[in-house]
């Protein structure tokens, strides 16, 4: 059950579904006060089905912006300040890879929904729709997440997400 108290106007609700969740590889970013304020609010589920996939050579979880396909995705809602949003926009390569959009999240039976920011992948190759869809992300040995500081700069994640625009000869 969520705490529905009024929040300060400077705080925003953010739904996280992948590596930023508690216990996942990138959660330390939310926990680091130098990045801004992030306070756990509650667990939640998307109100629409979305395809959640693990993709790229770095095993990154992506929520594809294709409502109606996939599963209801579970995650966590955090209250975050502007500084944290800016830090996360930088981490998530907002506008280059992800977009941050407002979506309603289901916070529990009888509790209703809450509008939250969520990072979505708008532009992606159709082949990502052939990957297994998940309802929840947990890092594991089958697809170990590669932290940003361990990735090869000559192979950015968006390279794996690019479209093949050259015609076959």
C-alpha positions as CSV (number, residue, x, y, z in Angstrom):
1,X,0.0,0.0,0.0
2,X,1.3,3.5,-0.9
3,X,1.6,6.5,1.2
4,X,-0.8,9.0,-0.5
5,X,0.3,12.0,1.5
6,X,0.8,15.3,-0.3
7,X,4.4,15.8,-1.6
8,X,6.3,19.0,-2.1
9,X,5.9,20.5,-5.5
10,X,9.6,20.1,-6.2
11,X,9.3,16.3,-6.1
12,X,8.3,14.2,-9.0
13,X,7.2,10.5,-9.1
14,X,9.4,8.3,-11.2
15,X,8.6,4.6,-12.1
16,X,11.7,2.4,-12.4
17,X,11.5,-1.1,-13.8
18,X,15.1,-2.2,-14.5
19,X,18.6,-1.6,-13.2
20,X,17.5,1.3,-11.0
21,X,15.2,-0.9,-8.8
22,X,16.4,-1.7,-5.3
23,X,18.9,-4.6,-5.3
24,X,19.7,-4.1,-9.0
25,X,23.0,-3.0,-10.5
26,X,22.3,0.8,-11.0
27,X,20.3,1.4,-7.8
28,X,23.3,3.1,-6.3
29,X,22.6,6.0,-8.5
30,X,19.3,6.6,-6.8
31,X,20.9,6.0,-3.4
32,X,23.7,8.6,-4.0
33,X,22.7,12.0,-2.5
34,X,25.2,13.7,-4.8
35,X,22.9,12.9,-7.7
36,X,19.9,14.5,-5.9
37,X,17.0,13.2,-3.8
38,X,15.3,9.9,-4.4
39,X,13.0,8.4,-1.8
40,X,11.2,5.0,-2.3
41,X,7.4,5.6,-2.4
42,X,5.8,2.2,-3.3
43,X,5.8,-0.7,-5.6
44,X,3.6,-0.4,-8.7
45,X,2.6,-1.9,-12.1
46,X,2.0,-0.3,-15.4
47,X,-1.7,0.3,-16.2
48,X,-1.1,-0.9,-19.8
49,X,0.9,-3.9,-21.1
50,X,4.3,-3.0,-22.5
51,X,7.1,-5.1,-23.9
52,X,10.0,-5.2,-21.4
53,X,13.1,-6.7,-23.1
54,X,16.8,-7.2,-22.3
55,X,18.8,-6.1,-25.3
56,X,22.2,-4.9,-26.6
57,X,25.6,-6.5,-25.9
58,X,25.3,-4.9,-22.4
59,X,22.1,-6.7,-21.4
60,X,20.2,-3.5,-20.8
61,X,16.5,-3.7,-19.8
62,X,14.3,-1.6,-22.2
63,X,10.6,-0.7,-21.9
64,X,9.5,-0.4,-25.5
65,X,6.9,2.3,-26.1
66,X,4.4,0.0,-27.7
67,X,1.4,-0.1,-25.3
68,X,-0.9,-3.1,-25.5
69,X,1.9,-5.6,-26.3
70,X,3.7,-7.6,-23.7
71,X,2.9,-7.7,-20.0
72,X,1.9,-5.4,-17.2
73,X,5.3,-4.5,-15.9
74,X,6.1,-4.3,-12.2
75,X,8.5,-1.8,-10.7
76,X,9.0,0.8,-8.0
77,X,8.0,4.4,-7.7
78,X,10.4,6.9,-6.2
79,X,9.9,10.6,-5.3
80,X,12.8,12.4,-6.9
81,X,13.9,16.1,-7.2
82,X,14.9,18.0,-10.3
83,X,18.6,17.3,-9.7
84,X,18.0,13.5,-9.6
85,X,15.9,13.7,-12.8
86,X,18.7,15.6,-14.5
87,X,21.2,12.9,-13.3
88,X,19.0,10.1,-14.5
89,X,18.3,11.9,-17.9
90,X,22.1,11.9,-18.3
91,X,22.4,8.2,-17.3
92,X,19.6,7.1,-19.5
93,X,20.8,9.2,-22.5
94,X,17.5,10.9,-22.5
95,X,16.5,12.0,-26.1
96,X,19.4,9.9,-27.7
97,X,18.2,6.5,-26.5
98,X,15.3,6.9,-24.0
99,X,12.6,9.4,-23.7
100,X,11.1,10.3,-20.3
101,X,7.3,10.5,-20.4
102,X,4.4,10.6,-18.0
103,X,2.3,7.4,-17.6
104,X,-0.2,6.3,-15.1
105,X,0.9,3.5,-12.7
106,X,-1.3,1.2,-10.8
107,X,-0.4,1.4,-7.1
108,X,-2.6,-1.4,-5.8
109,X,-6.2,-2.7,-5.5
110,X,-8.4,0.1,-4.3
111,X,-5.5,2.6,-4.3
112,X,-5.9,3.7,-7.9
113,X,-3.3,5.1,-10.2
114,X,-0.6,7.8,-10.0
115,X,1.0,9.6,-12.9
116,X,4.8,9.0,-13.0
117,X,7.7,9.7,-15.2
118,X,9.1,6.6,-16.9
119,X,11.9,6.0,-19.3
120,X,10.7,4.5,-22.6
121,X,12.4,3.4,-25.7
122,X,10.6,5.1,-28.6
123,X,12.9,4.3,-31.5
124,X,14.1,0.7,-31.8
125,X,14.6,-1.9,-34.5
126,X,11.6,-4.2,-35.0
127,X,13.9,-7.2,-34.0
128,X,13.5,-6.2,-30.4
129,X,9.9,-7.2,-30.6
130,X,11.1,-10.8,-31.2
131,X,12.9,-10.9,-27.9
132,X,11.2,-12.5,-24.9
133,X,9.0,-10.1,-23.0
134,X,9.3,-9.8,-19.2
135,X,6.8,-8.7,-16.6
136,X,9.6,-7.9,-14.1
137,X,13.4,-7.4,-14.5
138,X,16.0,-9.0,-12.2
139,X,19.7,-9.0,-13.1
140,X,21.0,-12.6,-13.4
141,X,23.6,-14.9,-14.9
142,X,21.7,-15.6,-18.1
143,X,21.9,-11.9,-19.1
144,X,24.3,-10.1,-16.8
145,X,23.9,-6.4,-16.9
146,X,27.1,-4.5,-17.9
147,X,27.6,-1.4,-15.8
148,X,28.2,1.8,-17.8
149,X,31.8,2.2,-16.6
150,X,32.6,-1.4,-17.9
151,X,31.2,-0.8,-21.4
152,X,33.4,-0.3,-24.5
153,X,33.2,3.3,-25.7
154,X,33.7,2.1,-29.3
155,X,30.4,0.2,-29.0
156,X,27.8,2.5,-27.4
157,X,24.4,0.9,-26.6
158,X,22.6,2.9,-29.3
159,X,24.8,1.2,-31.9
160,X,23.0,-2.0,-31.2
161,X,19.6,-0.2,-31.4
162,X,20.3,1.4,-34.8
163,X,18.3,0.6,-37.9
164,X,19.9,-0.9,-40.9
165,X,19.2,1.8,-43.5
166,X,21.4,0.5,-46.3
167,X,19.6,-1.6,-49.0
168,X,20.9,-5.1,-49.7
169,X,23.0,-5.3,-52.8
